[in-house]
């Protein structure tokens, strides 16, 4: 019997790519989005069903689950951004981001978990976070705060639901040329500059994220729960490496006759 999966925020971008990859991997797929185009997206994926629904209301989410059935897997991908300085952020803007990114993730995950527990079934969930939830970025205060909160919520869910056989993990995308980040890379200069900051030398793709998500959902990772995996080509860990430094710094602490690279007077490594 094939497994089933619910992907939120799936009308386009990362969500649609994850849904398509899941279908190709043999899942029966439900796509959920407030955007009515989700039904058209679903029509392009064999055997998939699209549902127009907000993630923030339990009644709507449960109606989707009644129609589709309890999924074996969930990908909480739905999210919005409201960029701007914290000093200028209105409470309405802040609450909108919190409602979708944090509350929506909780609402969907809880609704599915309740049904899995009641049915005595195991399950696996992946919450989509962000590198902005790991490191702060310009004008991303509301977005980054919610993604950081989702990362901790992921761990909390993993601790509480592990006894029921439900695994919960998170994927934090880095510089991905897809979805909400698309407009950023329309500028060739910005694109080239960002690519130059990634240790692996390229921007990420929706396929990079989809493959990581499917691996975490699969039995290949059956002993992993409560983890947040950065899929960012190494950009988040390269902050110090990217800072300017004089060459003389590399010689600090090196004894006369020793090279900065080997610390061995004979040049042996």
N, C-alpha and C positions, 0 to 999 in steps of 0.2 A: 504494500500500500504506500503510495507516495505521501510525502509530508506536505503540510500546508504552511503558508507564511503570510503574515500581514505586514505591509510596508507603508508607513505613513509619509506624508509629504512626497507622494509618488507621481504627481502629475507631470513632472519633468525633472531635469537635473540629476542629482545623485540618486534620489529616490526611484526615479524611473529606471536608471541604469541598474540599481540593485535588484529591482523587481524583475527586470529582463534577465539578469544573470541567474536569479533564483529559479525562474521558469526553465531556463536552459539546463539547470542543474537537477531538474525533475520535481521541483516544488509546484504545488497548486497555489496560485498567488492571488492575494487580494491587495489592491492598491487603494489607499485612502488619502483624500485631499479635500480641502475646501474649494479648490479650483475645479470648476465643472469639466475642464478639459481632461480630468483624470480618466473619464470614461473612454475618451478617444485614445488616450495613452494605453489603457488596458486592452483596447481592441487590437493594438499592434503586437500584443504579447500572447502567444498561444495559451489558451485555457485560463487566462487571467480575467478577473472581475474588478471593475472600478466602482468605488463608493464615494459619493460626495458627502463629506462629513467633517465637522471640526473635531479635533482631538481633545478639546477642552471641556466637552460636555459628556458626562458618563452615560446619559440616556442615548445619545446619538451613537456613541461607541458600542454600547451594548446592542443596539439595533443592528449594527453592522455584524457583530459577532453572532447574533441570532440568525442572520441571513447566510453568513459564510460558514459558520461553525467555529469552534475553538481552534485557533491555529497552533501548530507545534512550535512555530518560531515567530518572533516579532522583531521588526527593525523600526525603532523610533527615530525617524529622520526629520519629521516636520519641524521647521524652525523659521524664525523671521529675524531681521536685523533692523535696528533703528540707530544708525551711526550718528555720533555727535558728542561734543564735550559733556562731561557729567554736569558741569555748571549750567548748561543750557537744556539738559534733558528734562522734559515735563514728566509729571507722574503718570499721565496717560500713556506716554511713549514707553516709560519704564514698565508699567503694568502689562502693556500689550506683549512685550518681549517675554516677561516672566510667565504670563499666562500660556503662551504657545510653547515656548522652549522648555520650561520646567514643569508647569502644571499639566500641560498636554502629555508630556512623557510619562508623568506619574499616572494620569488618568487611564491611558491606554494600557500601560504595563500592569496596573492593579486590576483592571477589568479582565484581562487575559489570565493573569495569575490566579485570580479567584476561581475562574472556570477550570483551569488546569488542576488546581488543588481539589475542587469538588469532584472532578472526573477521575482523580487518581492518576494523572498523566504527568510525564516529565515534559520539560520545555526548555527553550533557549531564547534569550533576548539579547539584542545588541542596541545600545543607545548611541546615537551619533553625537559626539561632543565637538571639540575643536581645539586647535592649537591656541586659539584665543582664550580658552579656558585654562590653559597651562601657563601661558605667559601673557601679560597685558599688552594690548596694542593700542595705537592712537584711535581715539573716538569710539572704542568698542567696549565701553564700560558695561552697558546693560547686557549686550550679547555675551561677552566674556564671562561675566558674573553668573549668568544662567547656565552656561556650558560647564563652568567649574562646579556649580551646584549639581548638575546632572551627573557629573563624574562621581561625586560623593554619594548621590542617590543610588547610582549603580552599585556601589559597594554595599550600601545599606540593604538594598534589595537582595544582593547576593548572599549576605549574611542571614537574612530572615527567611529567604525562600529556598535556600540550599537544601534544607531538610525535606523539602517537597520535590526535590529533583529538578528544580528550576535554576538554570545557570543564567547569570546576567553579566554582561561585559560591555565595554564601550570602545568605540573607534574614534580617534581624534584626527580628522583630516588636517593636513598642512596646507601648502599652496597648491590648490587643486584648480585646474582650468576647466571648471564645470559649475553648473548650478548658479548660486548667488554670486560666485566669484567671477563669472564670465565677463562682466563689464570692465573689471580691473585689467584684464589681459587684452582688451581691444587696442590699447596703446602699445605699439611695438617696443618703445623704449622702456616702459614700465615692465613689460614682459621679460625683456632681455636682462634688465637689472635684477628682477626677482629670481630668474633662473640662475644668475651668477651667484646668488646667495645660498643656493641649495647644494650641499656636498655631493649629491648624486647627479647634479648637473642638469636637471630638468624639472619642469612642473609635474605635479601629479595628475592623474586622469581619473575619471569616474570608474574605470575598470580596476585601477589600483585599489580603490575603496571597496568596490563590490567583491573582489577576490578575498580581501581581508575579512569582510563581514561574513561571507559564506564559510570561510574557514572557522571563524569563531562559533558559528551556528552549528557546525558539523561535529560528528563524533570524534574527529581528529583532535579536537580540543576539549574532550569531555572532562578533563580534570582541571580546567581553567575557569575560574569565576571571580567576579569582582575586579577585573583588570581593565585598565584603560590603555589601549595600544595606540601610540602615535604613528600615523602613516604619513610621513612628511619629508621623506628623503634626507632626514638628518638635520633639517633647518633649525629646529627648536634647540637642539643641543650645540649648535655651532655659534651661539652668540659671542662667546669669548674669542673663539677663533677668528671672528670677523672684525674684532676691534683693532684699530691701528696700533702698531708697536714698533719702536725703533729696533734695528738689528742688534744694537749694543745690549739690549735686554737679554738676548739669547746667550750672552757670555757671562751673565751674572752667576757667580758661584763656581765657575770653571777655573780649575787650577792652571797655572802657566804650563804650556806644552800640551794641554788637552784640547780637543776640538769640542765645540758646543754640541755637536750631534752625537758624539760617541763617549765623551768624558773619559777617553782612554788615550794616553800619550802615544800609543802605537797605532791608533786608529782602528783597533779591533772593536767589533760590536758584541 
